[in-house]
Amino acid sequence: MNWSQPLGTYDYDYYKQATFVLVKESPKAIRIKLIDKYRGEYNGLVFWMPKSVTKDYNNSDPNIKIAWFWEKLFNDNIRKALDDLNKKNKIEIKDKKD
């Protein structure tokens, strides 16, 4: 990948590795669906990650991708995706009752 930088010496302290399916790609970001065995409670969660905070992107497998993401933004995006999912589920439940 031309846009993916390699991990630096100290990046292991600030970046977390994730396994995912690539849902969509734009010039500045990738939309991912987590399938990470270490983050089982978040499996299936879909959200955007900027390419600028993505390192060591590995697309050797046509289906499953691996990359390292800046931990702070990665966790923030997981929380935001969970909040959005919870809001959506509440709306669907409310609509079914009406």
DAMOLIN-V957414 format. One line per field, one symbol per residue. ss: DSSP state (H for helix, E for strand, L for the rest). Layout:
BEGIN
ss: ???
END
This chain:
BEGIN
ss: LLLLELLLLLHHHLEEEEEEEEEEELLLEEEEEELLHHHHHHLLLEEEEEHHHEEEEELLLLLLEEEEEEHHHHHHHHHHHHHHHHHHHHHHHHHHHL
END
